[in-house]
Amino acid sequence: MMFRGSQICLFAFRSAKQTTRKLSLSNQNNTKVAVLGAAGGIGQPLSLLLKMSPLIDQLSLYDIVNTPGVAADLSHIESKAHVTHHQGTEQIKEALKDCDIVSIPAGLPRKPGMTRDDLFNTNANIVKTLAEACAKYCPNAILTIISNPVNSTLPIASEVFKAAGVYDPNRLFGVTTLDIVRANTFVAELKDLDISKVKVPVVGGHSGITILPLLSQTQPKTSFTQTEIEQLTDRIQNAGTEVVNAKAGAGSATLSMAYAGARFVFSMLKALRGDSGIVECGFVSSDVTEAKYFSTPLELGTNGLVKNLGLGDLSDYEQQKLSELMPELQKNIKKGEDFVANN
């Protein structure tokens, strides 16, 4: 079985004391990114986007099969990132060595009729295995989880890191960026806005009704009818199914997910090198609501999460939807925690 996503690793400056180390790219000579799942449907386009980035010096590719071919293909691109490949579990240590950011979208894709929850058993085991490797070989890494269902897989990674005694909630992220990308696109198209300037925060989780776009906080300030709000909310929540059905059994949202995953990594890279004002929504350990994990806008910095920016002011409709999503989100979170406890 091929990993369908990626795992991303970045070298960062390490101080003599690991417990106080600052992750900063400003003084380092080399930025290494590793993609775990590089031969998969998300991994290949994600690797291509990363290879093209001037922020990256080394691109280390990992999968359980077919990695050498992907690496050879990408190595011919005229960008500065040097490509290496690692294949099979015996080489995962080298793939993770000295990593500071690890992204894990590895797992099976959805097919028509499947929910993200249907993928749980297979993808949960993949994430648990990869998280155990990260806890062992790069325990100080910033971990970004893309593998579905994110509402459960981030708690799985967190429980693994807790069990290993290396848990830092400021370094573990569930990537929900695709929901934001979709919300921005759909709003811009509907309202004929400059898409490069549209920003719609999306909070909650990363599946179905747990996805809550905060259309009342759209930038630039935009007005919507109640019908538009309801239709946009429904489309954003079910956009993944829209792609799955359109591909008619040939896959899920791989290209847009690769773009969203790369966007999150690039934002984190800029934050690590000391750029200020870097904000992305992400699913993290949170006390913003009664849920243990929740996605909100986050300020990123040299140590990962700097500040949770919270929910802001919600409309009555958004407040209602927040109440409706909470039982489902909490069930998803518990399912991830129970998986680790029972395995």
DORO-199991 format. One record per residue (C-alpha): y, x, z negated; residue in one letter. Coordinates in steps of 0.05 Angstrom, whole numbers, padded with zeros to 5 digits, always signed. Each point is the difference from the previous one (the first is absolute). Layout:
YXZA...
***
This chain:
+00000+00000+00000M+00067+00028+00020M+00061-00001-00044F+00051-00044+00034R+00062+00025-00034G+00029+00063-00026S+00010+00043-00060Q+00063+00041-00003I+00013+00064-00038C+00062+00040-00008L+00010+00069-00031F+00056+00000-00050A+00030+00052-00045F-00038+00008-00065R+00031+00026-00063S-00040+00041-00049A-00009-00062-00043K-00035-00055+00038Q+00021-00053-00050T+00074+00011+00015T-00006+00018+00074R+00052-00028+00047K-00022-00019+00069L+00053+00028+00047S-00005+00022+00071L+00067+00035+00001S-00026+00068-00021N-00069+00000+00031Q-00021+00037+00063N-00055-00047+00021N-00011-00075+00002T-00072-00021+00008K-00022-00071+00017V-00073-00019+00000A-00026-00064+00032V-00066-00025-00029L-00030-00048+00050G+00032+00036+00059A-00051-00024+00051A+00010-00074-00017G+00042-00055+00030G+00058+00013-00046I-00013+00073-00010G+00009+00022+00072Q+00068-00032+00013P+00023+00019-00069L-00020+00072+00013S+00038-00002+00066L+00064-00024-00035L-00007+00053-00054L-00014+00055+00051K+00066-00016+00034M+00041+00004-00065S+00044+00061-00011P-00011-00010-00075L-00072+00024+00004I-00026+00071+00010D-00075-00011-00009Q-00041-00061+00018L-00070+00001-00030S-00046-00053+00027L-00061-00028-00036Y-00054-00051+00017D-00075-00006-00007I-00010+00005+00076V+00038+00019+00063N+00055+00039-00034T-00003+00063+00044P+00015-00040+00063G+00060-00035-00029V+00026+00066-00027A-00009+00035+00067A+00036-00057+00036D+00059+00000-00047L+00004+00076-00002S+00025+00000+00072H+00064-00037-00018I+00062+00044+00002E+00023-00008-00072S+00000+00049-00057K-00054-00032-00043A-00063+00043+00001H-00063-00044+00004V-00065+00014-00037T-00062-00043-00008H-00048-00015-00057H-00063-00042+00008Q-00049-00028-00050G+00000-00003-00075T-00015+00074-00008E+00069+00015+00031Q+00042-00050-00038I+00019+00051-00053K+00033+00044+00053E+00034-00061+00030A+00030-00018-00068L+00014+00071-00024K+00072+00007-00025D+00020-00070+00022C+00060-00035-00030D-00003-00066+00038I-00064-00035+00018V-00002-00064+00040S-00065-00040+00005I-00004-00055+00053P-00074+00016+00012A-00047-00059+00006G-00026-00054+00046L+00048-00042+00042P+00004-00076-00003R-00033-00043+00053K+00015-00072+00019P-00017-00047-00057G+00001+00055-00052M+00049+00003-00057T+00022+00066-00032R-00042-00020-00059D-00062-00002+00045D+00008+00075+00008L+00000+00012-00074F-00069+00029-00015N-00001+00051+00056T+00072+00022-00005N+00000+00000-00076A-00056+00050+00000N+00036+00044+00051I+00064+00000-00040V-00036+00014-00065K-00036+00060+00032T+00063+00028+00030L+00040-00011-00063A-00053+00038-00039E+00008+00058+00048A+00075-00002-00007C-00004-00002-00076A-00045+00061+00003K+00032+00043+00054Y+00074-00021-00001C+00012-00038-00066P+00075+00008+00004N+00005-00031+00069A+00042-00059+00018I-00051-00050+00024L+00016-00054+00050T-00053-00054+00012I-00002-00039+00065I-00073-00022-00002S-00007-00075-00005N+00000-00039-00044P+00058+00040-00029V+00007-00050-00057N-00067+00025-00024S-00006+00071+00028T+00062+00027-00036L-00028-00023-00067P-00066+00033+00019I+00036+00067+00012A+00039-00008-00064S-00063-00012-00041E-00033+00061+00031V+00059+00043-00018F+00002-00028-00070K-00074+00016-00010A+00013+00071+00024A+00058+00008-00048G+00050+00015+00055V+00035-00068+00007Y+00074-00001+00016D+00025-00069+00022P+00061+00030+00033N-00045+00035+00051R-00045-00058+00021L+00024-00048+00054F-00030-00058+00039G+00033+00001+00068V+00027-00068+00019T+00049+00027+00051T-00030-00039+00058L+00022-00065-00033D+00072+00026-00001I-00005+00024+00072V-00025-00068+00022R+00053-00038-00040A+00056+00042+00030N-00027-00011+00070T-00011-00075-00005F+00069-00012-00032V+00035+00043+00052A-00034-00036+00057E+00014-00069-00029L+00074+00013-00015K+00014+00047+00059D+00021+00057-00047L+00001+00075+00010D-00070+00016-00025I+00020+00070-00023S+00046-00031-00052K-00044-00056-00026V-00031+00010-00069K-00043-00053-00033V-00032+00017-00067P-00072-00025-00007V-00030-00004-00070V-00064-00020-00035G-00064+00025+00031G-00029+00015+00069H-00042-00060+00020S+00011-00073+00016G+00041-00039-00050I+00012+00062-00043T+00048+00025+00054I+00069-00026-00017L+00058+00016+00047P+00067-00006-00035L+00039-00030+00058L+00058-00017-00046S+00011+00075-00007Q-00001+00016+00075T+00050+00053+00021Q+00046-00011+00035P+00012-00066-00035K-00035-00054+00041T-00007-00075-00009S-00064-00038+00013F-00018-00073+00002T-00055-00022-00047Q-00046-00009+00060T+00015+00071+00023E-00014+00027-00070I-00067-00035-00004E-00021+00020+00070Q+00021+00073-00008L-00034+00005-00067T-00064-00028+00028D+00002+00046+00061R+00013+00063-00042I-00057-00019-00047Q-00049-00010+00057N+00025+00051+00051A-00062+00043-00010G-00045-00059+00019T+00045-00011+00061E-00018+00070+00024V-00074-00006-00018V-00006-00065+00040N+00040+00029+00059A-00048+00059+00004K-00058-00048+00001A-00049+00043-00037G+00025+00067+00026A+00035+00020-00064G+00057-00014-00047S+00072+00025-00008A-00011+00074+00012T+00062+00021+00040L+00051-00037-00043S-00036+00023-00063M+00002+00072+00024A+00075-00007+00011Y+00010-00031-00068A-00043+00053-00034G+00039+00055+00035A+00066-00031-00020R-00021+00001-00074F-00022+00073+00005V+00064+00021+00034F+00041-00035-00054S-00041+00035-00053M+00009+00067+00035L+00075-00009+00001K+00000-00019-00074A-00042+00061-00018L+00049+00046+00034R+00056-00030-00042G+00032-00052+00045D+00033-00055-00041S-00001-00075+00010G-00070-00004+00028I-00027-00070-00012V-00065-00032+00022E-00038-00060-00025C-00066+00017-00031G-00057-00028-00043F+00001+00037-00066V-00015-00005-00073S+00055-00046-00023S+00030-00039-00058D+00046-00040+00045V-00046-00061-00005T-00061-00018-00041E-00045+00033+00053A-00021+00072-00015K+00016+00021+00071Y+00054-00029+00044F+00038+00020+00063S+00076+00006-00004T+00053+00045+00030P-00008+00070-00029L+00045+00060-00003E-00039+00062+00019L+00014+00071-00024G-00028+00069-00011T-00053-00026-00049N-00019-00063+00039G+00025-00064-00030L+00069+00010-00032V+00022-00072-00013K-00029-00069+00011N+00057-00041+00029L-00032-00066-00020G+00004-00069+00032L+00075-00013+00001G+00025-00072+00003D-00051-00049+00028L+00012-00067+00033S-00034-00062-00028D-00050+00003+00057Y-00016+00073-00013E-00007-00013-00075Q-00049-00056+00016Q-00040+00045+00046K-00001+00055-00052L-00032-00047-00050S-00051-00023+00052E-00022+00071+00020L-00009+00027-00071M-00070-00028-00015P-00028+00027+00066E+00032+00068-00009L-00025+00007-00071Q-00071-00020+00023K+00003+00054+00054N+00023+00053-00050I-00055-00017-00049K-00052+00003+00056K+00019+00072+00013G+00000+00019-00073E-00068-00033-00010D-00029+00037+00060F+00013+00067-00033V-00024-00024-00068A-00066-00024+00030N-00011+00059+00046N
***
